[in-house]
Amino acid sequence: MDIREPILAYGKKTLTEEEYLTWENSALRKHEFYQGKVYAMAGAGLRHNIIFSNVFGDLAYRLRGKTCKPYGSDLRIHIPQNTLYTYPDISIICNDIMDNYIEAATQPTVIIEILSTSTKEYDRGTKFELYRDIPAFKEYVLINSENLHVEVYRLNKSNRWELEEYRKLTDILEIKQVNWSYALHAVYEGTGLIAYKPNHSTLMEQPG
């Protein structure tokens, strides 16, 4: 899968899907499952949680009553095409989740991951490759928790993924599948990565 090492579950190196689900449903931490192997998921730091609250709170408010709804990292996603079970930071699902939900949701339209040092290469690389097997998947948002940088990959009409990047506090982040826009400074509000210039109301990036 990547350079991470799988862990033992039930004292075994590999599990069946059924064994994983039974074990995972009683586990105290969340774990990914891929091709029989189980991987511990990294914990979330303070900036990660602040960014999650900023973004998820606004999505939940503005998509209330709409067809597409956001879900947090407690929602398990399964990709039958490649066996992955995982827990994205935020998933947006545009159908009735209860219609086909058994052990996990399978058809997110938008996935948002908040990057950290330990996860960013996996989220940009292998995990994105696995997510692309989801038939409903159209937009992938990667929010860096260490500096002001958001990447949005969108599936175009030619079925190719295009990248748009946001780096300025005045940029407006867009998730086009749900007609949602959000100022970059609001994404990072409270993280310590932005500040007001003394005696001015202008936002500025906080020196590292």
PyMOL commands that place a pseudoatom at each C-alpha (Angstrom):
pseudoatom trace, name=CA, resn=MET, resi=1, chain=A, elem=C, hetatm=0, pos=[0.000, 0.000, 0.000]
pseudoatom trace, name=CA, resn=ASP, resi=2, chain=A, elem=C, hetatm=0, pos=[2.720, 2.437, 1.004]
pseudoatom trace, name=CA, resn=ILE, resi=3, chain=A, elem=C, hetatm=0, pos=[5.692, 2.596, 3.332]
pseudoatom trace, name=CA, resn=ARG, resi=4, chain=A, elem=C, hetatm=0, pos=[3.528, 2.201, 6.436]
pseudoatom trace, name=CA, resn=GLU, resi=5, chain=A, elem=C, hetatm=0, pos=[3.775, -1.101, 8.214]
pseudoatom trace, name=CA, resn=PRO, resi=6, chain=A, elem=C, hetatm=0, pos=[0.618, -3.175, 8.711]
pseudoatom trace, name=CA, resn=ILE, resi=7, chain=A, elem=C, hetatm=0, pos=[-0.264, -4.194, 12.242]
pseudoatom trace, name=CA, resn=LEU, resi=8, chain=A, elem=C, hetatm=0, pos=[-1.287, -7.544, 13.681]
pseudoatom trace, name=CA, resn=ALA, resi=9, chain=A, elem=C, hetatm=0, pos=[-4.964, -8.124, 14.409]
pseudoatom trace, name=CA, resn=TYR, resi=10, chain=A, elem=C, hetatm=0, pos=[-6.107, -11.278, 16.176]
pseudoatom trace, name=CA, resn=GLY, resi=11, chain=A, elem=C, hetatm=0, pos=[-2.382, -12.086, 16.147]
pseudoatom trace, name=CA, resn=LYS, resi=12, chain=A, elem=C, hetatm=0, pos=[-2.525, -12.429, 12.343]
pseudoatom trace, name=CA, resn=LYS, resi=13, chain=A, elem=C, hetatm=0, pos=[-0.805, -10.545, 9.523]
pseudoatom trace, name=CA, resn=THR, resi=14, chain=A, elem=C, hetatm=0, pos=[-3.783, -10.813, 7.183]
pseudoatom trace, name=CA, resn=LEU, resi=15, chain=A, elem=C, hetatm=0, pos=[-7.527, -10.865, 7.793]
pseudoatom trace, name=CA, resn=THR, resi=16, chain=A, elem=C, hetatm=0, pos=[-10.615, -11.528, 5.759]
pseudoatom trace, name=CA, resn=GLU, resi=17, chain=A, elem=C, hetatm=0, pos=[-12.936, -8.579, 5.241]
pseudoatom trace, name=CA, resn=GLU, resi=18, chain=A, elem=C, hetatm=0, pos=[-15.397, -10.080, 7.738]
pseudoatom trace, name=CA, resn=GLU, resi=19, chain=A, elem=C, hetatm=0, pos=[-12.658, -10.520, 10.354]
pseudoatom trace, name=CA, resn=TYR, resi=20, chain=A, elem=C, hetatm=0, pos=[-11.523, -6.943, 9.895]
pseudoatom trace, name=CA, resn=LEU, resi=21, chain=A, elem=C, hetatm=0, pos=[-15.044, -5.549, 10.334]
pseudoatom trace, name=CA, resn=THR, resi=22, chain=A, elem=C, hetatm=0, pos=[-15.666, -7.602, 13.475]
pseudoatom trace, name=CA, resn=TRP, resi=23, chain=A, elem=C, hetatm=0, pos=[-12.319, -6.526, 14.937]
pseudoatom trace, name=CA, resn=GLU, resi=24, chain=A, elem=C, hetatm=0, pos=[-12.641, -2.890, 13.851]
pseudoatom trace, name=CA, resn=ASN, resi=25, chain=A, elem=C, hetatm=0, pos=[-16.128, -2.479, 15.267]
pseudoatom trace, name=CA, resn=SER, resi=26, chain=A, elem=C, hetatm=0, pos=[-14.783, -3.162, 18.760]
pseudoatom trace, name=CA, resn=ALA, resi=27, chain=A, elem=C, hetatm=0, pos=[-11.447, -1.322, 18.386]
pseudoatom trace, name=CA, resn=LEU, resi=28, chain=A, elem=C, hetatm=0, pos=[-10.724, 1.867, 20.337]
pseudoatom trace, name=CA, resn=ARG, resi=29, chain=A, elem=C, hetatm=0, pos=[-8.895, 3.478, 17.383]
pseudoatom trace, name=CA, resn=LYS, resi=30, chain=A, elem=C, hetatm=0, pos=[-9.719, 3.593, 13.681]
pseudoatom trace, name=CA, resn=HIS, resi=31, chain=A, elem=C, hetatm=0, pos=[-7.824, 1.399, 11.217]
pseudoatom trace, name=CA, resn=GLU, resi=32, chain=A, elem=C, hetatm=0, pos=[-7.665, 1.107, 7.455]
pseudoatom trace, name=CA, resn=PHE, resi=33, chain=A, elem=C, hetatm=0, pos=[-7.997, -2.213, 5.678]
pseudoatom trace, name=CA, resn=TYR, resi=34, chain=A, elem=C, hetatm=0, pos=[-6.482, -2.985, 2.289]
pseudoatom trace, name=CA, resn=GLN, resi=35, chain=A, elem=C, hetatm=0, pos=[-5.986, -6.346, 0.585]
pseudoatom trace, name=CA, resn=GLY, resi=36, chain=A, elem=C, hetatm=0, pos=[-6.138, -8.277, 3.836]
pseudoatom trace, name=CA, resn=LYS, resi=37, chain=A, elem=C, hetatm=0, pos=[-3.844, -6.010, 5.850]
pseudoatom trace, name=CA, resn=VAL, resi=38, chain=A, elem=C, hetatm=0, pos=[-4.725, -3.616, 8.664]
pseudoatom trace, name=CA, resn=TYR, resi=39, chain=A, elem=C, hetatm=0, pos=[-3.097, -0.199, 9.134]
pseudoatom trace, name=CA, resn=ALA, resi=40, chain=A, elem=C, hetatm=0, pos=[-3.333, 2.094, 12.156]
pseudoatom trace, name=CA, resn=MET, resi=41, chain=A, elem=C, hetatm=0, pos=[-4.547, 5.580, 11.258]
pseudoatom trace, name=CA, resn=ALA, resi=42, chain=A, elem=C, hetatm=0, pos=[-2.643, 8.601, 12.524]
pseudoatom trace, name=CA, resn=GLY, resi=43, chain=A, elem=C, hetatm=0, pos=[-4.174, 10.764, 15.224]
pseudoatom trace, name=CA, resn=ALA, resi=44, chain=A, elem=C, hetatm=0, pos=[-5.217, 14.344, 14.483]
pseudoatom trace, name=CA, resn=GLY, resi=45, chain=A, elem=C, hetatm=0, pos=[-3.346, 17.354, 15.855]
pseudoatom trace, name=CA, resn=LEU, resi=46, chain=A, elem=C, hetatm=0, pos=[-4.794, 20.650, 17.057]
pseudoatom trace, name=CA, resn=ARG, resi=47, chain=A, elem=C, hetatm=0, pos=[-4.531, 22.502, 13.720]
pseudoatom trace, name=CA, resn=HIS, resi=48, chain=A, elem=C, hetatm=0, pos=[-6.120, 19.533, 11.977]
pseudoatom trace, name=CA, resn=ASN, resi=49, chain=A, elem=C, hetatm=0, pos=[-9.089, 19.708, 14.343]
pseudoatom trace, name=CA, resn=ILE, resi=50, chain=A, elem=C, hetatm=0, pos=[-9.459, 23.477, 13.996]
pseudoatom trace, name=CA, resn=ILE, resi=51, chain=A, elem=C, hetatm=0, pos=[-9.451, 23.264, 10.195]
pseudoatom trace, name=CA, resn=PHE, resi=52, chain=A, elem=C, hetatm=0, pos=[-11.953, 20.407, 10.334]
pseudoatom trace, name=CA, resn=SER, resi=53, chain=A, elem=C, hetatm=0, pos=[-14.288, 22.450, 12.547]
pseudoatom trace, name=CA, resn=ASN, resi=54, chain=A, elem=C, hetatm=0, pos=[-14.045, 25.492, 10.279]
pseudoatom trace, name=CA, resn=VAL, resi=55, chain=A, elem=C, hetatm=0, pos=[-14.732, 23.606, 7.062]
pseudoatom trace, name=CA, resn=PHE, resi=56, chain=A, elem=C, hetatm=0, pos=[-17.187, 20.982, 8.275]
pseudoatom trace, name=CA, resn=GLY, resi=57, chain=A, elem=C, hetatm=0, pos=[-19.203, 23.520, 10.266]
pseudoatom trace, name=CA, resn=ASP, resi=58, chain=A, elem=C, hetatm=0, pos=[-19.758, 25.724, 7.233]
pseudoatom trace, name=CA, resn=LEU, resi=59, chain=A, elem=C, hetatm=0, pos=[-20.505, 22.777, 4.940]
pseudoatom trace, name=CA, resn=ALA, resi=60, chain=A, elem=C, hetatm=0, pos=[-23.032, 21.329, 7.388]
pseudoatom trace, name=CA, resn=TYR, resi=61, chain=A, elem=C, hetatm=0, pos=[-24.778, 24.690, 7.722]
pseudoatom trace, name=CA, resn=ARG, resi=62, chain=A, elem=C, hetatm=0, pos=[-24.914, 25.530, 4.032]
pseudoatom trace, name=CA, resn=LEU, resi=63, chain=A, elem=C, hetatm=0, pos=[-25.805, 22.044, 2.804]
pseudoatom trace, name=CA, resn=ARG, resi=64, chain=A, elem=C, hetatm=0, pos=[-28.563, 21.564, 5.360]
pseudoatom trace, name=CA, resn=GLY, resi=65, chain=A, elem=C, hetatm=0, pos=[-31.701, 20.398, 3.571]
pseudoatom trace, name=CA, resn=LYS, resi=66, chain=A, elem=C, hetatm=0, pos=[-29.781, 19.787, 0.330]
pseudoatom trace, name=CA, resn=THR, resi=67, chain=A, elem=C, hetatm=0, pos=[-29.362, 16.506, -1.523]
pseudoatom trace, name=CA, resn=CYS, resi=68, chain=A, elem=C, hetatm=0, pos=[-25.620, 16.380, -0.796]
pseudoatom trace, name=CA, resn=LYS, resi=69, chain=A, elem=C, hetatm=0, pos=[-24.602, 16.083, 2.853]
pseudoatom trace, name=CA, resn=PRO, resi=70, chain=A, elem=C, hetatm=0, pos=[-21.209, 16.181, 4.615]
pseudoatom trace, name=CA, resn=TYR, resi=71, chain=A, elem=C, hetatm=0, pos=[-20.021, 13.500, 7.040]
pseudoatom trace, name=CA, resn=GLY, resi=72, chain=A, elem=C, hetatm=0, pos=[-17.021, 13.505, 9.361]
pseudoatom trace, name=CA, resn=SER, resi=73, chain=A, elem=C, hetatm=0, pos=[-14.231, 11.026, 9.964]
pseudoatom trace, name=CA, resn=ASP, resi=74, chain=A, elem=C, hetatm=0, pos=[-16.381, 8.588, 11.919]
pseudoatom trace, name=CA, resn=LEU, resi=75, chain=A, elem=C, hetatm=0, pos=[-18.031, 7.572, 8.648]
pseudoatom trace, name=CA, resn=ARG, resi=76, chain=A, elem=C, hetatm=0, pos=[-16.286, 4.555, 7.183]
pseudoatom trace, name=CA, resn=ILE, resi=77, chain=A, elem=C, hetatm=0, pos=[-15.907, 4.443, 3.394]
pseudoatom trace, name=CA, resn=HIS, resi=78, chain=A, elem=C, hetatm=0, pos=[-15.493, 1.190, 1.477]
pseudoatom trace, name=CA, resn=ILE, resi=79, chain=A, elem=C, hetatm=0, pos=[-14.260, 0.812, -2.108]
pseudoatom trace, name=CA, resn=PRO, resi=80, chain=A, elem=C, hetatm=0, pos=[-15.282, -2.696, -3.259]
pseudoatom trace, name=CA, resn=GLN, resi=81, chain=A, elem=C, hetatm=0, pos=[-13.261, -2.297, -6.465]
pseudoatom trace, name=CA, resn=ASN, resi=82, chain=A, elem=C, hetatm=0, pos=[-9.959, -2.399, -4.559]
pseudoatom trace, name=CA, resn=THR, resi=83, chain=A, elem=C, hetatm=0, pos=[-10.995, -3.599, -1.028]
pseudoatom trace, name=CA, resn=LEU, resi=84, chain=A, elem=C, hetatm=0, pos=[-10.048, -0.393, 0.835]
pseudoatom trace, name=CA, resn=TYR, resi=85, chain=A, elem=C, hetatm=0, pos=[-11.881, 0.538, 4.023]
pseudoatom trace, name=CA, resn=THR, resi=86, chain=A, elem=C, hetatm=0, pos=[-10.916, 3.971, 5.350]
pseudoatom trace, name=CA, resn=TYR, resi=87, chain=A, elem=C, hetatm=0, pos=[-12.163, 7.071, 7.162]
pseudoatom trace, name=CA, resn=PRO, resi=88, chain=A, elem=C, hetatm=0, pos=[-11.750, 10.328, 5.190]
pseudoatom trace, name=CA, resn=ASP, resi=89, chain=A, elem=C, hetatm=0, pos=[-11.705, 13.529, 7.215]
pseudoatom trace, name=CA, resn=ILE, resi=90, chain=A, elem=C, hetatm=0, pos=[-14.828, 14.741, 5.396]
pseudoatom trace, name=CA, resn=SER, resi=91, chain=A, elem=C, hetatm=0, pos=[-16.982, 12.939, 2.838]
pseudoatom trace, name=CA, resn=ILE, resi=92, chain=A, elem=C, hetatm=0, pos=[-19.812, 14.552, 0.895]
pseudoatom trace, name=CA, resn=ILE, resi=93, chain=A, elem=C, hetatm=0, pos=[-22.426, 12.073, -0.284]
pseudoatom trace, name=CA, resn=CYS, resi=94, chain=A, elem=C, hetatm=0, pos=[-25.093, 13.057, -2.817]
pseudoatom trace, name=CA, resn=ASN, resi=95, chain=A, elem=C, hetatm=0, pos=[-27.600, 10.247, -2.415]
pseudoatom trace, name=CA, resn=ASP, resi=96, chain=A, elem=C, hetatm=0, pos=[-29.521, 8.721, 0.476]
pseudoatom trace, name=CA, resn=ILE, resi=97, chain=A, elem=C, hetatm=0, pos=[-26.763, 7.135, 2.520]
pseudoatom trace, name=CA, resn=MET, resi=98, chain=A, elem=C, hetatm=0, pos=[-29.210, 4.758, 4.183]
pseudoatom trace, name=CA, resn=ASP, resi=99, chain=A, elem=C, hetatm=0, pos=[-30.212, 3.136, 0.895]
pseudoatom trace, name=CA, resn=ASN, resi=100, chain=A, elem=C, hetatm=0, pos=[-27.081, 1.013, 0.587]
pseudoatom trace, name=CA, resn=TYR, resi=101, chain=A, elem=C, hetatm=0, pos=[-25.299, 1.480, 3.917]
pseudoatom trace, name=CA, resn=ILE, resi=102, chain=A, elem=C, hetatm=0, pos=[-24.327, -1.803, 5.569]
pseudoatom trace, name=CA, resn=GLU, resi=103, chain=A, elem=C, hetatm=0, pos=[-20.828, -1.597, 7.054]
pseudoatom trace, name=CA, resn=ALA, resi=104, chain=A, elem=C, hetatm=0, pos=[-19.674, 1.491, 5.174]
pseudoatom trace, name=CA, resn=ALA, resi=105, chain=A, elem=C, hetatm=0, pos=[-20.698, 4.100, 2.626]
pseudoatom trace, name=CA, resn=THR, resi=106, chain=A, elem=C, hetatm=0, pos=[-19.469, 3.442, -0.902]
pseudoatom trace, name=CA, resn=GLN, resi=107, chain=A, elem=C, hetatm=0, pos=[-20.331, 6.458, -3.079]
pseudoatom trace, name=CA, resn=PRO, resi=108, chain=A, elem=C, hetatm=0, pos=[-18.872, 9.766, -1.857]
pseudoatom trace, name=CA, resn=THR, resi=109, chain=A, elem=C, hetatm=0, pos=[-18.883, 12.480, -4.501]
pseudoatom trace, name=CA, resn=VAL, resi=110, chain=A, elem=C, hetatm=0, pos=[-16.372, 14.719, -2.707]
pseudoatom trace, name=CA, resn=ILE, resi=111, chain=A, elem=C, hetatm=0, pos=[-13.609, 13.719, -0.290]
pseudoatom trace, name=CA, resn=ILE, resi=112, chain=A, elem=C, hetatm=0, pos=[-11.660, 16.194, 1.847]
pseudoatom trace, name=CA, resn=GLU, resi=113, chain=A, elem=C, hetatm=0, pos=[-8.422, 15.225, 3.586]
pseudoatom trace, name=CA, resn=ILE, resi=114, chain=A, elem=C, hetatm=0, pos=[-6.532, 17.480, 6.000]
pseudoatom trace, name=CA, resn=LEU, resi=115, chain=A, elem=C, hetatm=0, pos=[-2.838, 16.844, 5.472]
pseudoatom trace, name=CA, resn=SER, resi=116, chain=A, elem=C, hetatm=0, pos=[-0.164, 16.387, 8.112]
pseudoatom trace, name=CA, resn=THR, resi=117, chain=A, elem=C, hetatm=0, pos=[3.529, 15.548, 7.862]
pseudoatom trace, name=CA, resn=SER, resi=118, chain=A, elem=C, hetatm=0, pos=[2.870, 11.842, 8.398]
pseudoatom trace, name=CA, resn=THR, resi=119, chain=A, elem=C, hetatm=0, pos=[-0.041, 11.511, 5.954]
pseudoatom trace, name=CA, resn=LYS, resi=120, chain=A, elem=C, hetatm=0, pos=[0.462, 13.993, 3.121]
pseudoatom trace, name=CA, resn=GLU, resi=121, chain=A, elem=C, hetatm=0, pos=[2.419, 11.739, 0.747]
pseudoatom trace, name=CA, resn=TYR, resi=122, chain=A, elem=C, hetatm=0, pos=[-0.024, 8.871, 1.207]
pseudoatom trace, name=CA, resn=ASP, resi=123, chain=A, elem=C, hetatm=0, pos=[-3.069, 11.135, 0.769]
pseudoatom trace, name=CA, resn=ARG, resi=124, chain=A, elem=C, hetatm=0, pos=[-1.655, 12.705, -2.403]
pseudoatom trace, name=CA, resn=GLY, resi=125, chain=A, elem=C, hetatm=0, pos=[-0.410, 9.427, -3.860]
pseudoatom trace, name=CA, resn=THR, resi=126, chain=A, elem=C, hetatm=0, pos=[-1.628, 5.926, -3.120]
pseudoatom trace, name=CA, resn=LYS, resi=127, chain=A, elem=C, hetatm=0, pos=[-4.814, 6.969, -1.382]
pseudoatom trace, name=CA, resn=PHE, resi=128, chain=A, elem=C, hetatm=0, pos=[-5.845, 9.249, -4.239]
pseudoatom trace, name=CA, resn=GLU, resi=129, chain=A, elem=C, hetatm=0, pos=[-5.257, 6.387, -6.671]
pseudoatom trace, name=CA, resn=LEU, resi=130, chain=A, elem=C, hetatm=0, pos=[-7.525, 4.145, -4.607]
pseudoatom trace, name=CA, resn=TYR, resi=131, chain=A, elem=C, hetatm=0, pos=[-10.201, 6.826, -4.254]
pseudoatom trace, name=CA, resn=ARG, resi=132, chain=A, elem=C, hetatm=0, pos=[-10.348, 7.175, -8.044]
pseudoatom trace, name=CA, resn=ASP, resi=133, chain=A, elem=C, hetatm=0, pos=[-11.938, 3.714, -8.228]
pseudoatom trace, name=CA, resn=ILE, resi=134, chain=A, elem=C, hetatm=0, pos=[-15.113, 5.162, -6.639]
pseudoatom trace, name=CA, resn=PRO, resi=135, chain=A, elem=C, hetatm=0, pos=[-17.673, 5.639, -9.457]
pseudoatom trace, name=CA, resn=ALA, resi=136, chain=A, elem=C, hetatm=0, pos=[-19.333, 8.698, -7.869]
pseudoatom trace, name=CA, resn=PHE, resi=137, chain=A, elem=C, hetatm=0, pos=[-16.058, 10.437, -6.936]
pseudoatom trace, name=CA, resn=LYS, resi=138, chain=A, elem=C, hetatm=0, pos=[-15.662, 13.819, -8.691]
pseudoatom trace, name=CA, resn=GLU, resi=139, chain=A, elem=C, hetatm=0, pos=[-13.684, 16.184, -6.453]
pseudoatom trace, name=CA, resn=TYR, resi=140, chain=A, elem=C, hetatm=0, pos=[-10.757, 15.712, -4.044]
pseudoatom trace, name=CA, resn=VAL, resi=141, chain=A, elem=C, hetatm=0, pos=[-9.726, 18.468, -1.632]
pseudoatom trace, name=CA, resn=LEU, resi=142, chain=A, elem=C, hetatm=0, pos=[-6.382, 18.411, 0.197]
pseudoatom trace, name=CA, resn=ILE, resi=143, chain=A, elem=C, hetatm=0, pos=[-5.939, 21.003, 2.944]
pseudoatom trace, name=CA, resn=ASN, resi=144, chain=A, elem=C, hetatm=0, pos=[-2.430, 21.429, 4.307]
pseudoatom trace, name=CA, resn=SER, resi=145, chain=A, elem=C, hetatm=0, pos=[-2.409, 21.889, 8.082]
pseudoatom trace, name=CA, resn=GLU, resi=146, chain=A, elem=C, hetatm=0, pos=[1.196, 23.188, 8.166]
pseudoatom trace, name=CA, resn=ASN, resi=147, chain=A, elem=C, hetatm=0, pos=[0.968, 26.135, 5.769]
pseudoatom trace, name=CA, resn=LEU, resi=148, chain=A, elem=C, hetatm=0, pos=[-1.535, 27.983, 3.595]
pseudoatom trace, name=CA, resn=HIS, resi=149, chain=A, elem=C, hetatm=0, pos=[-2.056, 25.593, 0.716]
pseudoatom trace, name=CA, resn=VAL, resi=150, chain=A, elem=C, hetatm=0, pos=[-5.173, 23.858, -0.554]
pseudoatom trace, name=CA, resn=GLU, resi=151, chain=A, elem=C, hetatm=0, pos=[-5.234, 21.567, -3.596]
pseudoatom trace, name=CA, resn=VAL, resi=152, chain=A, elem=C, hetatm=0, pos=[-8.466, 20.647, -5.352]
pseudoatom trace, name=CA, resn=TYR, resi=153, chain=A, elem=C, hetatm=0, pos=[-8.532, 17.903, -7.966]
pseudoatom trace, name=CA, resn=ARG, resi=154, chain=A, elem=C, hetatm=0, pos=[-11.624, 17.867, -10.188]
pseudoatom trace, name=CA, resn=LEU, resi=155, chain=A, elem=C, hetatm=0, pos=[-12.722, 15.296, -12.741]
pseudoatom trace, name=CA, resn=ASN, resi=156, chain=A, elem=C, hetatm=0, pos=[-13.369, 17.139, -16.013]
pseudoatom trace, name=CA, resn=LYS, resi=157, chain=A, elem=C, hetatm=0, pos=[-15.694, 16.275, -18.881]
pseudoatom trace, name=CA, resn=SER, resi=158, chain=A, elem=C, hetatm=0, pos=[-12.888, 14.296, -20.537]
pseudoatom trace, name=CA, resn=ASN, resi=159, chain=A, elem=C, hetatm=0, pos=[-12.645, 12.108, -17.424]
pseudoatom trace, name=CA, resn=ARG, resi=160, chain=A, elem=C, hetatm=0, pos=[-9.261, 13.585, -16.521]
pseudoatom trace, name=CA, resn=TRP, resi=161, chain=A, elem=C, hetatm=0, pos=[-8.284, 15.023, -13.154]
pseudoatom trace, name=CA, resn=GLU, resi=162, chain=A, elem=C, hetatm=0, pos=[-7.375, 18.723, -13.133]
pseudoatom trace, name=CA, resn=LEU, resi=163, chain=A, elem=C, hetatm=0, pos=[-5.627, 20.507, -10.253]
pseudoatom trace, name=CA, resn=GLU, resi=164, chain=A, elem=C, hetatm=0, pos=[-6.454, 23.957, -8.885]
pseudoatom trace, name=CA, resn=GLU, resi=165, chain=A, elem=C, hetatm=0, pos=[-4.360, 25.372, -6.039]
pseudoatom trace, name=CA, resn=TYR, resi=166, chain=A, elem=C, hetatm=0, pos=[-5.152, 28.036, -3.451]
pseudoatom trace, name=CA, resn=ARG, resi=167, chain=A, elem=C, hetatm=0, pos=[-2.338, 29.782, -1.569]
pseudoatom trace, name=CA, resn=LYS, resi=168, chain=A, elem=C, hetatm=0, pos=[-3.452, 33.377, -0.879]
pseudoatom trace, name=CA, resn=LEU, resi=169, chain=A, elem=C, hetatm=0, pos=[-5.609, 34.459, 2.038]
pseudoatom trace, name=CA, resn=THR, resi=170, chain=A, elem=C, hetatm=0, pos=[-7.825, 36.309, -0.450]
pseudoatom trace, name=CA, resn=ASP, resi=171, chain=A, elem=C, hetatm=0, pos=[-8.414, 33.132, -2.503]
pseudoatom trace, name=CA, resn=ILE, resi=172, chain=A, elem=C, hetatm=0, pos=[-11.901, 31.618, -2.469]
pseudoatom trace, name=CA, resn=LEU, resi=173, chain=A, elem=C, hetatm=0, pos=[-11.884, 27.838, -2.178]
pseudoatom trace, name=CA, resn=GLU, resi=174, chain=A, elem=C, hetatm=0, pos=[-14.533, 26.189, -4.357]
pseudoatom trace, name=CA, resn=ILE, resi=175, chain=A, elem=C, hetatm=0, pos=[-16.128, 22.756, -4.277]
pseudoatom trace, name=CA, resn=LYS, resi=176, chain=A, elem=C, hetatm=0, pos=[-18.060, 22.885, -7.515]
pseudoatom trace, name=CA, resn=GLN, resi=177, chain=A, elem=C, hetatm=0, pos=[-19.986, 19.634, -7.083]
pseudoatom trace, name=CA, resn=VAL, resi=178, chain=A, elem=C, hetatm=0, pos=[-21.991, 21.186, -4.239]
pseudoatom trace, name=CA, resn=ASN, resi=179, chain=A, elem=C, hetatm=0, pos=[-21.747, 24.854, -5.286]
pseudoatom trace, name=CA, resn=TRP, resi=180, chain=A, elem=C, hetatm=0, pos=[-19.821, 25.726, -2.108]
pseudoatom trace, name=CA, resn=SER, resi=181, chain=A, elem=C, hetatm=0, pos=[-17.228, 28.463, -1.735]
pseudoatom trace, name=CA, resn=TYR, resi=182, chain=A, elem=C, hetatm=0, pos=[-15.248, 29.515, 1.334]
pseudoatom trace, name=CA, resn=ALA, resi=183, chain=A, elem=C, hetatm=0, pos=[-12.528, 32.098, 1.863]
pseudoatom trace, name=CA, resn=LEU, resi=184, chain=A, elem=C, hetatm=0, pos=[-9.084, 30.641, 2.503]
pseudoatom trace, name=CA, resn=HIS, resi=185, chain=A, elem=C, hetatm=0, pos=[-8.628, 32.806, 5.594]
pseudoatom trace, name=CA, resn=ALA, resi=186, chain=A, elem=C, hetatm=0, pos=[-11.789, 31.221, 7.039]
pseudoatom trace, name=CA, resn=VAL, resi=187, chain=A, elem=C, hetatm=0, pos=[-10.357, 27.742, 6.426]
pseudoatom trace, name=CA, resn=TYR, resi=188, chain=A, elem=C, hetatm=0, pos=[-7.302, 28.639, 8.528]
pseudoatom trace, name=CA, resn=GLU, resi=189, chain=A, elem=C, hetatm=0, pos=[-8.970, 30.874, 11.115]
pseudoatom trace, name=CA, resn=GLY, resi=190, chain=A, elem=C, hetatm=0, pos=[-7.736, 30.044, 14.622]
pseudoatom trace, name=CA, resn=THR, resi=191, chain=A, elem=C, hetatm=0, pos=[-4.812, 27.887, 13.495]
pseudoatom trace, name=CA, resn=GLY, resi=192, chain=A, elem=C, hetatm=0, pos=[-2.077, 30.432, 14.216]
pseudoatom trace, name=CA, resn=LEU, resi=193, chain=A, elem=C, hetatm=0, pos=[-1.060, 30.409, 10.549]
pseudoatom trace, name=CA, resn=ILE, resi=194, chain=A, elem=C, hetatm=0, pos=[-2.635, 33.814, 9.875]
pseudoatom trace, name=CA, resn=ALA, resi=195, chain=A, elem=C, hetatm=0, pos=[-2.636, 37.089, 11.767]
pseudoatom trace, name=CA, resn=TYR, resi=196, chain=A, elem=C, hetatm=0, pos=[-3.786, 40.684, 11.441]
pseudoatom trace, name=CA, resn=LYS, resi=197, chain=A, elem=C, hetatm=0, pos=[-1.143, 43.237, 10.494]
pseudoatom trace, name=CA, resn=PRO, resi=198, chain=A, elem=C, hetatm=0, pos=[-0.640, 45.660, 13.415]
pseudoatom trace, name=CA, resn=ASN, resi=199, chain=A, elem=C, hetatm=0, pos=[-2.938, 48.727, 13.245]
pseudoatom trace, name=CA, resn=HIS, resi=200, chain=A, elem=C, hetatm=0, pos=[-4.567, 47.343, 10.103]
pseudoatom trace, name=CA, resn=SER, resi=201, chain=A, elem=C, hetatm=0, pos=[-7.468, 45.065, 9.389]
pseudoatom trace, name=CA, resn=THR, resi=202, chain=A, elem=C, hetatm=0, pos=[-5.541, 43.300, 6.629]
pseudoatom trace, name=CA, resn=LEU, resi=203, chain=A, elem=C, hetatm=0, pos=[-4.938, 39.597, 7.112]
pseudoatom trace, name=CA, resn=MET, resi=204, chain=A, elem=C, hetatm=0, pos=[-1.431, 38.312, 6.615]
pseudoatom trace, name=CA, resn=GLU, resi=205, chain=A, elem=C, hetatm=0, pos=[0.317, 34.966, 6.747]
pseudoatom trace, name=CA, resn=GLN, resi=206, chain=A, elem=C, hetatm=0, pos=[1.927, 34.320, 10.098]
pseudoatom trace, name=CA, resn=PRO, resi=207, chain=A, elem=C, hetatm=0, pos=[5.727, 33.902, 9.777]
pseudoatom trace, name=CA, resn=GLY, resi=208, chain=A, elem=C, hetatm=0, pos=[6.798, 30.302, 10.314]
for i in range(1, 208): cmd.bond("trace and resi %d" % i, "trace and resi %d" % (i + 1))
show_as sticks, trace
zoom trace
